Amino acid sequence: MKTSKIKTVKEVAGDGIKWRGVYYHQLEMENGDKINIGKKKLQEVGWELTYEFTGDGQKEYRDAKSVQKADTNESDEDRQTSIVRQVCIKAASEFHAQRASSVEEVLDTAEEFEKWINR
């Protein structure tokens, strides 16, 4: 997987012509790669693109496909924290279900469960 900005754009399918809902371009990237790629939007110089090669590299412009950048670890950590907190709230709610507990008591118990899990 590579990420680079578009240096030059040359459309393969003609100026502004879509084929099956996709614009096909020949792009020269700032990192020196030359790629053939199909995109739903017309690509413009200066845009950043993340891609990977799909062809064997025998042509001047190598076949490529667009890929999404991987999520950062930070968002994975945020997601994991959210899951843990949801589980703790559910467990605390079930723990206090048979008692006449206040919301504050449920939240305090949930926080204690979360601390125990993350120790």
PyMOL commands that place a pseudoatom at each C-alpha (Angstrom):
pseudoatom trace, name=CA, resn=MET, resi=1, chain=A, elem=C, hetatm=0, pos=[0.000, 0.000, 0.000]
pseudoatom trace, name=CA, resn=LYS, resi=2, chain=A, elem=C, hetatm=0, pos=[1.336, 3.419, -0.974]
pseudoatom trace, name=CA, resn=THR, resi=3, chain=A, elem=C, hetatm=0, pos=[0.162, 6.972, -0.422]
pseudoatom trace, name=CA, resn=SER, resi=4, chain=A, elem=C, hetatm=0, pos=[1.216, 9.904, -2.579]
pseudoatom trace, name=CA, resn=LYS, resi=5, chain=A, elem=C, hetatm=0, pos=[-0.138, 13.098, -4.066]
pseudoatom trace, name=CA, resn=ILE, resi=6, chain=A, elem=C, hetatm=0, pos=[-1.156, 13.296, -7.703]
pseudoatom trace, name=CA, resn=LYS, resi=7, chain=A, elem=C, hetatm=0, pos=[1.413, 15.157, -9.802]
pseudoatom trace, name=CA, resn=THR, resi=8, chain=A, elem=C, hetatm=0, pos=[-0.232, 14.892, -13.234]
pseudoatom trace, name=CA, resn=VAL, resi=9, chain=A, elem=C, hetatm=0, pos=[-3.572, 13.523, -14.474]
pseudoatom trace, name=CA, resn=LYS, resi=10, chain=A, elem=C, hetatm=0, pos=[-4.188, 11.966, -17.880]
pseudoatom trace, name=CA, resn=GLU, resi=11, chain=A, elem=C, hetatm=0, pos=[-7.609, 10.443, -18.425]
pseudoatom trace, name=CA, resn=VAL, resi=12, chain=A, elem=C, hetatm=0, pos=[-7.617, 7.144, -20.293]
pseudoatom trace, name=CA, resn=ALA, resi=13, chain=A, elem=C, hetatm=0, pos=[-11.318, 7.031, -21.226]
pseudoatom trace, name=CA, resn=GLY, resi=14, chain=A, elem=C, hetatm=0, pos=[-11.357, 10.502, -22.795]
pseudoatom trace, name=CA, resn=ASP, resi=15, chain=A, elem=C, hetatm=0, pos=[-12.025, 13.931, -21.369]
pseudoatom trace, name=CA, resn=GLY, resi=16, chain=A, elem=C, hetatm=0, pos=[-14.751, 13.553, -18.739]
pseudoatom trace, name=CA, resn=ILE, resi=17, chain=A, elem=C, hetatm=0, pos=[-16.153, 10.290, -20.099]
pseudoatom trace, name=CA, resn=LYS, resi=18, chain=A, elem=C, hetatm=0, pos=[-17.399, 7.757, -17.565]
pseudoatom trace, name=CA, resn=TRP, resi=19, chain=A, elem=C, hetatm=0, pos=[-17.488, 4.061, -18.381]
pseudoatom trace, name=CA, resn=ARG, resi=20, chain=A, elem=C, hetatm=0, pos=[-19.844, 2.021, -16.173]
pseudoatom trace, name=CA, resn=GLY, resi=21, chain=A, elem=C, hetatm=0, pos=[-19.870, 4.787, -13.572]
pseudoatom trace, name=CA, resn=VAL, resi=22, chain=A, elem=C, hetatm=0, pos=[-16.070, 5.020, -13.315]
pseudoatom trace, name=CA, resn=TYR, resi=23, chain=A, elem=C, hetatm=0, pos=[-13.518, 7.503, -14.657]
pseudoatom trace, name=CA, resn=TYR, resi=24, chain=A, elem=C, hetatm=0, pos=[-10.321, 5.776, -15.780]
pseudoatom trace, name=CA, resn=HIS, resi=25, chain=A, elem=C, hetatm=0, pos=[-7.121, 7.786, -15.358]
pseudoatom trace, name=CA, resn=GLN, resi=26, chain=A, elem=C, hetatm=0, pos=[-3.425, 7.552, -15.906]
pseudoatom trace, name=CA, resn=LEU, resi=27, chain=A, elem=C, hetatm=0, pos=[-1.830, 9.297, -12.936]
pseudoatom trace, name=CA, resn=GLU, resi=28, chain=A, elem=C, hetatm=0, pos=[1.743, 10.273, -12.254]
pseudoatom trace, name=CA, resn=MET, resi=29, chain=A, elem=C, hetatm=0, pos=[2.318, 10.458, -8.533]
pseudoatom trace, name=CA, resn=GLU, resi=30, chain=A, elem=C, hetatm=0, pos=[4.749, 12.707, -6.639]
pseudoatom trace, name=CA, resn=ASN, resi=31, chain=A, elem=C, hetatm=0, pos=[6.625, 9.589, -5.464]
pseudoatom trace, name=CA, resn=GLY, resi=32, chain=A, elem=C, hetatm=0, pos=[7.382, 8.726, -9.125]
pseudoatom trace, name=CA, resn=ASP, resi=33, chain=A, elem=C, hetatm=0, pos=[4.810, 5.962, -9.597]
pseudoatom trace, name=CA, resn=LYS, resi=34, chain=A, elem=C, hetatm=0, pos=[2.731, 5.973, -12.779]
pseudoatom trace, name=CA, resn=ILE, resi=35, chain=A, elem=C, hetatm=0, pos=[-0.596, 4.222, -12.330]
pseudoatom trace, name=CA, resn=ASN, resi=36, chain=A, elem=C, hetatm=0, pos=[-3.789, 3.285, -14.211]
pseudoatom trace, name=CA, resn=ILE, resi=37, chain=A, elem=C, hetatm=0, pos=[-6.735, 3.593, -11.843]
pseudoatom trace, name=CA, resn=GLY, resi=38, chain=A, elem=C, hetatm=0, pos=[-10.510, 3.763, -12.000]
pseudoatom trace, name=CA, resn=LYS, resi=39, chain=A, elem=C, hetatm=0, pos=[-12.258, 6.207, -9.654]
pseudoatom trace, name=CA, resn=LYS, resi=40, chain=A, elem=C, hetatm=0, pos=[-15.859, 7.375, -9.287]
pseudoatom trace, name=CA, resn=LYS, resi=41, chain=A, elem=C, hetatm=0, pos=[-14.657, 11.008, -9.213]
pseudoatom trace, name=CA, resn=LEU, resi=42, chain=A, elem=C, hetatm=0, pos=[-12.398, 12.837, -11.606]
pseudoatom trace, name=CA, resn=GLN, resi=43, chain=A, elem=C, hetatm=0, pos=[-8.984, 13.011, -9.960]
pseudoatom trace, name=CA, resn=GLU, resi=44, chain=A, elem=C, hetatm=0, pos=[-7.166, 16.318, -9.575]
pseudoatom trace, name=CA, resn=VAL, resi=45, chain=A, elem=C, hetatm=0, pos=[-3.540, 17.361, -9.212]
pseudoatom trace, name=CA, resn=GLY, resi=46, chain=A, elem=C, hetatm=0, pos=[-2.609, 17.738, -5.536]
pseudoatom trace, name=CA, resn=TRP, resi=47, chain=A, elem=C, hetatm=0, pos=[-5.081, 15.186, -4.185]
pseudoatom trace, name=CA, resn=GLU, resi=48, chain=A, elem=C, hetatm=0, pos=[-3.660, 12.466, -1.974]
pseudoatom trace, name=CA, resn=LEU, resi=49, chain=A, elem=C, hetatm=0, pos=[-4.362, 8.890, -3.002]
pseudoatom trace, name=CA, resn=THR, resi=50, chain=A, elem=C, hetatm=0, pos=[-3.734, 5.601, -1.215]
pseudoatom trace, name=CA, resn=TYR, resi=51, chain=A, elem=C, hetatm=0, pos=[-3.358, 2.684, -3.628]
pseudoatom trace, name=CA, resn=GLU, resi=52, chain=A, elem=C, hetatm=0, pos=[-1.794, -0.678, -4.279]
pseudoatom trace, name=CA, resn=PHE, resi=53, chain=A, elem=C, hetatm=0, pos=[-0.567, -2.217, -7.498]
pseudoatom trace, name=CA, resn=THR, resi=54, chain=A, elem=C, hetatm=0, pos=[-2.635, -4.962, -9.099]
pseudoatom trace, name=CA, resn=GLY, resi=55, chain=A, elem=C, hetatm=0, pos=[-0.657, -5.538, -12.304]
pseudoatom trace, name=CA, resn=ASP, resi=56, chain=A, elem=C, hetatm=0, pos=[2.762, -6.989, -13.021]
pseudoatom trace, name=CA, resn=GLY, resi=57, chain=A, elem=C, hetatm=0, pos=[4.502, -3.702, -13.854]
pseudoatom trace, name=CA, resn=GLN, resi=58, chain=A, elem=C, hetatm=0, pos=[5.335, -4.446, -17.484]
pseudoatom trace, name=CA, resn=LYS, resi=59, chain=A, elem=C, hetatm=0, pos=[3.661, -1.249, -18.728]
pseudoatom trace, name=CA, resn=GLU, resi=60, chain=A, elem=C, hetatm=0, pos=[4.676, 2.394, -18.263]
pseudoatom trace, name=CA, resn=TYR, resi=61, chain=A, elem=C, hetatm=0, pos=[1.504, 2.957, -16.195]
pseudoatom trace, name=CA, resn=ARG, resi=62, chain=A, elem=C, hetatm=0, pos=[0.939, 0.085, -13.745]
pseudoatom trace, name=CA, resn=ASP, resi=63, chain=A, elem=C, hetatm=0, pos=[-2.587, -1.056, -12.908]
pseudoatom trace, name=CA, resn=ALA, resi=64, chain=A, elem=C, hetatm=0, pos=[-3.597, -0.096, -9.393]
pseudoatom trace, name=CA, resn=LYS, resi=65, chain=A, elem=C, hetatm=0, pos=[-6.632, 0.021, -7.145]
pseudoatom trace, name=CA, resn=SER, resi=66, chain=A, elem=C, hetatm=0, pos=[-7.562, 2.551, -4.528]
pseudoatom trace, name=CA, resn=VAL, resi=67, chain=A, elem=C, hetatm=0, pos=[-7.449, 1.377, -0.913]
pseudoatom trace, name=CA, resn=GLN, resi=68, chain=A, elem=C, hetatm=0, pos=[-8.502, 2.939, 2.354]
pseudoatom trace, name=CA, resn=LYS, resi=69, chain=A, elem=C, hetatm=0, pos=[-5.861, 3.897, 4.863]
pseudoatom trace, name=CA, resn=ALA, resi=70, chain=A, elem=C, hetatm=0, pos=[-5.874, 1.683, 7.921]
pseudoatom trace, name=CA, resn=ASP, resi=71, chain=A, elem=C, hetatm=0, pos=[-7.393, 3.124, 11.075]
pseudoatom trace, name=CA, resn=THR, resi=72, chain=A, elem=C, hetatm=0, pos=[-4.852, 4.395, 13.549]
pseudoatom trace, name=CA, resn=ASN, resi=73, chain=A, elem=C, hetatm=0, pos=[-4.250, 2.551, 16.802]
pseudoatom trace, name=CA, resn=GLU, resi=74, chain=A, elem=C, hetatm=0, pos=[-5.722, 5.547, 18.593]
pseudoatom trace, name=CA, resn=SER, resi=75, chain=A, elem=C, hetatm=0, pos=[-9.180, 4.941, 17.119]
pseudoatom trace, name=CA, resn=ASP, resi=76, chain=A, elem=C, hetatm=0, pos=[-8.849, 1.214, 17.905]
pseudoatom trace, name=CA, resn=GLU, resi=77, chain=A, elem=C, hetatm=0, pos=[-8.049, 2.113, 21.500]
pseudoatom trace, name=CA, resn=ASP, resi=78, chain=A, elem=C, hetatm=0, pos=[-11.032, 4.479, 21.656]
pseudoatom trace, name=CA, resn=ARG, resi=79, chain=A, elem=C, hetatm=0, pos=[-13.286, 1.752, 20.274]
pseudoatom trace, name=CA, resn=GLN, resi=80, chain=A, elem=C, hetatm=0, pos=[-11.962, -0.790, 22.793]
pseudoatom trace, name=CA, resn=THR, resi=81, chain=A, elem=C, hetatm=0, pos=[-12.474, 1.658, 25.675]
pseudoatom trace, name=CA, resn=SER, resi=82, chain=A, elem=C, hetatm=0, pos=[-16.045, 2.261, 24.535]
pseudoatom trace, name=CA, resn=ILE, resi=83, chain=A, elem=C, hetatm=0, pos=[-16.738, -1.488, 24.423]
pseudoatom trace, name=CA, resn=VAL, resi=84, chain=A, elem=C, hetatm=0, pos=[-15.329, -2.008, 27.918]
pseudoatom trace, name=CA, resn=ARG, resi=85, chain=A, elem=C, hetatm=0, pos=[-17.402, 0.864, 29.309]
pseudoatom trace, name=CA, resn=GLN, resi=86, chain=A, elem=C, hetatm=0, pos=[-20.592, -0.497, 27.697]
pseudoatom trace, name=CA, resn=VAL, resi=87, chain=A, elem=C, hetatm=0, pos=[-19.989, -3.947, 29.180]
pseudoatom trace, name=CA, resn=CYS, resi=88, chain=A, elem=C, hetatm=0, pos=[-19.368, -2.419, 32.611]
pseudoatom trace, name=CA, resn=ILE, resi=89, chain=A, elem=C, hetatm=0, pos=[-22.576, -0.367, 32.504]
pseudoatom trace, name=CA, resn=LYS, resi=90, chain=A, elem=C, hetatm=0, pos=[-24.563, -3.453, 31.500]
pseudoatom trace, name=CA, resn=ALA, resi=91, chain=A, elem=C, hetatm=0, pos=[-22.998, -5.550, 34.252]
pseudoatom trace, name=CA, resn=ALA, resi=92, chain=A, elem=C, hetatm=0, pos=[-23.542, -2.839, 36.858]
pseudoatom trace, name=CA, resn=SER, resi=93, chain=A, elem=C, hetatm=0, pos=[-27.163, -2.420, 35.774]
pseudoatom trace, name=CA, resn=GLU, resi=94, chain=A, elem=C, hetatm=0, pos=[-27.758, -6.155, 36.094]
pseudoatom trace, name=CA, resn=PHE, resi=95, chain=A, elem=C, hetatm=0, pos=[-25.984, -6.177, 39.475]
pseudoatom trace, name=CA, resn=HIS, resi=96, chain=A, elem=C, hetatm=0, pos=[-28.268, -3.422, 40.789]
pseudoatom trace, name=CA, resn=ALA, resi=97, chain=A, elem=C, hetatm=0, pos=[-31.460, -4.633, 39.065]
pseudoatom trace, name=CA, resn=GLN, resi=98, chain=A, elem=C, hetatm=0, pos=[-32.878, -6.340, 42.175]
pseudoatom trace, name=CA, resn=ARG, resi=99, chain=A, elem=C, hetatm=0, pos=[-32.137, -3.381, 44.441]
pseudoatom trace, name=CA, resn=ALA, resi=100, chain=A, elem=C, hetatm=0, pos=[-33.601, 0.077, 44.647]
pseudoatom trace, name=CA, resn=SER, resi=101, chain=A, elem=C, hetatm=0, pos=[-30.321, 1.597, 43.483]
pseudoatom trace, name=CA, resn=SER, resi=102, chain=A, elem=C, hetatm=0, pos=[-29.819, 5.102, 42.186]
pseudoatom trace, name=CA, resn=VAL, resi=103, chain=A, elem=C, hetatm=0, pos=[-28.217, 5.920, 38.855]
pseudoatom trace, name=CA, resn=GLU, resi=104, chain=A, elem=C, hetatm=0, pos=[-25.172, 7.195, 40.764]
pseudoatom trace, name=CA, resn=GLU, resi=105, chain=A, elem=C, hetatm=0, pos=[-24.752, 3.818, 42.468]
pseudoatom trace, name=CA, resn=VAL, resi=106, chain=A, elem=C, hetatm=0, pos=[-24.953, 2.008, 39.130]
pseudoatom trace, name=CA, resn=LEU, resi=107, chain=A, elem=C, hetatm=0, pos=[-22.367, 4.357, 37.584]
pseudoatom trace, name=CA, resn=ASP, resi=108, chain=A, elem=C, hetatm=0, pos=[-20.049, 3.989, 40.603]
pseudoatom trace, name=CA, resn=THR, resi=109, chain=A, elem=C, hetatm=0, pos=[-20.224, 0.211, 40.275]
pseudoatom trace, name=CA, resn=ALA, resi=110, chain=A, elem=C, hetatm=0, pos=[-19.587, 0.436, 36.522]
pseudoatom trace, name=CA, resn=GLU, resi=111, chain=A, elem=C, hetatm=0, pos=[-16.505, 2.587, 37.155]
pseudoatom trace, name=CA, resn=GLU, resi=112, chain=A, elem=C, hetatm=0, pos=[-15.227, 0.047, 39.698]
pseudoatom trace, name=CA, resn=PHE, resi=113, chain=A, elem=C, hetatm=0, pos=[-15.720, -2.753, 37.156]
pseudoatom trace, name=CA, resn=GLU, resi=114, chain=A, elem=C, hetatm=0, pos=[-13.896, -0.703, 34.502]
pseudoatom trace, name=CA, resn=LYS, resi=115, chain=A, elem=C, hetatm=0, pos=[-10.957, -0.027, 36.853]
pseudoatom trace, name=CA, resn=TRP, resi=116, chain=A, elem=C, hetatm=0, pos=[-10.705, -3.739, 37.615]
pseudoatom trace, name=CA, resn=ILE, resi=117, chain=A, elem=C, hetatm=0, pos=[-10.719, -4.651, 33.901]
pseudoatom trace, name=CA, resn=ASN, resi=118, chain=A, elem=C, hetatm=0, pos=[-8.106, -2.012, 32.964]
pseudoatom trace, name=CA, resn=ARG, resi=119, chain=A, elem=C, hetatm=0, pos=[-5.757, -2.502, 35.937]
for i in range(1, 119): cmd.bond("trace and resi %d" % i, "trace and resi %d" % (i + 1))
show_as sticks, trace
zoom trace
